[in-house]
Amino acid sequence: MPARQNKRAQAKQETVEWTSLFQQELETETQSLVFVKRMVVVAVSSITYLRGIFPEDSYRSRYLEDLCIKVLREDCSCPGACKLVKWLMGCFDALEKRYLQIVLIGVHTKPDDSNHVIESYQFKFRYSEQGPQMDILRNENVEVRVTTMDTKNASTLLIRKLFLLMQNLEALPNAVYLSMKLYYNDDVTPPEYEPPGFKAGVYDSLWFEGTAVHFRVGDLQSRFHTMKLRVAAAQSRLGKLQEGGRLSEKEGVKETHTHLKVRAAEKVTRDCFDQDLPSEDESAAQFKLPKKAITKV
């Protein structure tokens, strides 16, 4: 009985710790950074879980309001999931240094071709040099103060919209691969900088198998950080959304060139094979052009 009570107490404490992030004030840069990191983890975990990329035991449950959120475990037995966690740690290293501008996760069906994708997930980050000024949004010459509660509500809405979108996409093929590209701000990123788990890359075109449909999932703002999440999927994978009349944004992928540094991670396979680790127009139809990642088999 004591062991069972201890387990329940531990689970309750974990829930308190998880939800406390959305209850505390986001007044300092450290709090804002922790918040953004947590949102990235939630989003990436939710994407991989709801798309069925990793097995169930790769996740642990956390709760936010009425939502059960599956979060990737650092100590799971799936090599692919563990590698993705390491990639996220590399992302956070760049985020802490304010080097990171874009994280682009691609889902593709060929292990040797990460430039042809069926789904992509883009996270874009911006930073404020003078934190409190991020509180003000100007829209049609009207100043609107963005409060901590606004940020919390926007984060919950983003998670709910992401859940809805992931659950309405067609199931992925049995064998899919993940690749991750990081893009940096040239004006502050040292040329020699390489985050853990990544290596230097160059630009190449990103193509969808058929027409791409783009979704603005959500924008989050705190005093020190802004995060935007965009999802794109091949139109052929949107049967449920089209049948339900929920499809509202449809654009073709356009080619655009930018002056950003890019780092590429190797691929994660859905089958969890172990491998060695080695923007932007505001239109939803614009994506950066990543270099094909190199895979060691």
N, C-alpha and C positions, 0 to 999 in steps of 0.2 A: 504493500500500500504506500509506504513512504516513497519508494522509487517512482511509482505512478504519479504521486502528487508532485514530486520534484520535476518530472517531465512536463506536467501541465504548467507548473510555475515558470519553467524555462520557456515554454511556448508562449505563455502570456507575456513574459518580459520581452521576448523577441518581437512580438506584435507591438508592444508599447514603444520599443526602440524604433521600429520601422515607421510607425505612424507619427512619431514625435518629430520627424523631419518636416512634416507638413503642418506642424503646430507651432514650431518655434519661429522666432523672428529671423528675417534674412537681412540683418543690419550690417554685417561685416562681410568682407571679401571671402574669408574662410568659410562662413556659413553658406554663402552663395556658391562657392566652388563645390562644397559637399553636396549641396542640393542638385547642381547640374550633373555631377558625377552619378548621383543616385538615379536621376531621370534617364541618363544614358543607359545605365545598367537595366533599369526597368524596361525601357523600350526594346533594347536588343534582346533581353531575355524573353519578353513577350512575343517578339517576332519569331524567334527560333522555336519557342514552345508551341505557339499556335500554328506555325507552319510545319510542325512535326519533324524538325531537322535533327534534334537530339532526343535520346530516350528519356522517359519520365524520371528516372533516378538521377538525371543530370541537374535537377532543379530542387529547390526547397520552396515551401509555401510562405508567403507573406500576405498581409491583409491591409487593405486601404479602403475604409468605409465598407461598402458591400462587395468589394472586388477581392477575389482571391488571385494574387499575382504570383506567378512562378518565376523564381530568380535563379540564375545559373549558380551552381555550387563551385567553389574553388577546388574542392577535394573530390570531385566526382570521378568515376572510373572510365568515362568516355574521353579518349584522347582529343577528339575534335572539339568537344566542349571546353576542355581544359585549355586548349590552344586559343580558343576565342576569348577566354577570360584573360589570358596573357596579352592578347592583342589589346584588350580594353585597358589593361594596365599601362601599355605603351601609349595609348591615346591620352590617358590621364596625366602621364608625364609631360606630354606636349601641352595639354590643357593648363596644367599648373604653371607652366612657363609662359603661357599666353602665345605660344607659337601656332597652335592648332586653329585652322579655319574650317575645314570640312572633313568629315568622315564619310566615306562612301562604301557601303556594303553591297556587293553584287551576288546574285544567285544565278548560277549558270549550269548547264547540263553537260559540258565537255570539260574534262579535267585539264586539258592543255589550252583552253581558250576562255579566258576570263573577260574578254571584251564583248562577247555575245551573251547577253543576259536575258532572263525572263522576268526578273524582279530586281529592283534596286532600292536602297534605303539611304537617304542623304541627311546627315546631321550638319547643320552649319552653326558656327559660334562667332559671337562678337563680344568685345570686351570694352568696358568703360574705364577711362583713365581717371575720371572724377566720379566715383561711385554714385552719389546721390542724384546726379543729373539724369541717371537712367530712370528716375521716378517719373519723368515727364514725357508724355507722348504728345505730339502735335498733329492734329488731324483737322484739316479745313480751318486752320488758324485758331483752333480751340485747344487749350492746354488741359490735358487729363492726367491726373496723378495716378500712377500705378502703385497700388498698395501691396503689402505682403499677402493679403487675402486674395487680391487679384491674381497674383502669381500662383498661389495654392489652387485656386479654382481652375486656372488655365491648365495646370499640370494634371489635375484630375480629369478634366475634359479631354486633354490630349490622350491620356491612357484609355479612356472609354472609346474615343474615336478610333484609336489604333486597334483595340480589341474588335470593334465592329468590322473594320476593314479586313483584318486578318482572317476573321471567321467567315467572310463572304467571298474570299478569293478561292479559285479552284485549287484542289489538292495538288501539291508538288509531285513531280515524277519520283519514282523510287530512288533514283540516284541523282543527287544534285550536289553542287560544290559552292562553297562560300569564298569570296575574296574580299579583302579590305584594303582601301586606299586612303591615305591621309594626305591632306593638302595644308600648306602652311603659308603664313604671311611672310613674304620675302623681306620686308623692311625690318623685321625683328628676329628672324630665325637665322642662326649661324649656318653657313654653308655645310659645315661638317656635322651638323646635328643629325643623329639617327636615334629615334626612340627604341626602347627594348622591343625585340621581335619584328622589327621592320628594316628594310633596306631601301636604298635610293632607287627611284624609278623615273621614267620619262613619260611624256604624254602619248596617248594613242586614242583612237576613237572608241566610244562605247555604243554598241548597237543592241537594239532589242529585236527579238524574233517576232517580227510583225510590227504593227502600230503600238506605240507606247501610250498608256494613259497615266496621267500624273495627278497626285492627290496632295493637297496641303493639309497635313494631319494636325499641325498645331505650332504655335509660337509661344515661347516662354520668355519672360523678362524679369530679371531681378535688378538690383542696383548696380551690380558689377558684371553681369553676364546676360547674353541673349542667346537662346537656342531655338533653331527652327528644324522641324522634321518634315521631310518630303518623301513620299513613296511613289514609285512608278512600277507598273506591271504591264506585261504584254496584254493587249486587248482580248486575245483569245482566252485569257485566264480569268476574265471578269464576268463569266456567265451568270452567276448569282446576282451580282450587282445590276447587270443589264436587265435581267428578268424582273428584278424588284423595282426598277425605275430609279435607282439611287445614284446612277452614274451622272456626274455633273461636270467633271473636268476631263477634257480629252485633247491632247496636243501631241504632235510628233516630236521626236527627239531632234533638237537642232544642234549643229556643231558649233562650238565656241572655243576660242583659245584664250588662255589667261597666263599671267606670269606668276605662277605659284610653284612652290616646291612640292614634290609628291614623294611619299614613301609607300612602298607596297609590301604587304604581308603575303605569305604563301597561302594556299587554299586550305580550307577545312572541308572535309567530305562528310556527307550525311551519314555514311556508314562508319564514321569515327575511326578511319585508318590513321595510325600514328605517322606523323611526318616531322622532320626537323624544322625548327623555327628559323627561320633565317635571321569667286564664283560668279562674280556670279551675277547674271541677269536675274532679276527677281521673278521673271516668268517661270511658271512651274515646268515649262518645256525646256529649260536650260540645265545642262549638267556639265561638269568638268570632264576632261578627256584623260582617263588614266592609262598608264602603261600596263601591258599584260604582265601579270605576276609570273614568276618562274617557280615551277613546282618540282620538288625532288621526289621521285617515286621509289 
